[in-house]
C-alpha cells in the first residue's frame, strides 16, 4: 500500500521524493535458499492490492496487461522458490477474485 499512498499524494499535485540511505527494519517473510518467502496470507494481500492499484490508477488495457505479467511472475516465483506452493497459489487467486468486488 506504500505505492498507493505515493500515487494518491502525486494525484493531489504534491511531489513524492525518494530519500537515499533511509532504512526500515521490518520482516516481510522468511529466508529459504537465499530467497524471501511469505506466508500464504501475505500472498493473498499482495495479489489483491496489486490488482486494485493497477486498475485504479492505470487505463484498462495497461492495467490488464500489467496485472497478467505481475501475476504470472508472482506464481512462477512461488513455484520455483517457495514451499507450500498449492496453498500460496490458491491465496494469490483468492486475492484476485476478491479484488473484483472492490473494483
Protein Blocks (a to p, Z undefined) as FASTA:
>chain_A
ZZmmmmmmmmnopacdddehiacdddfbdceehiacddfklmmmmmmmmmmmmmmmmcfk
lmmmmmmmmmmmmmmmmmmmmghklmmmmmmmmmmmmmmmmZZ
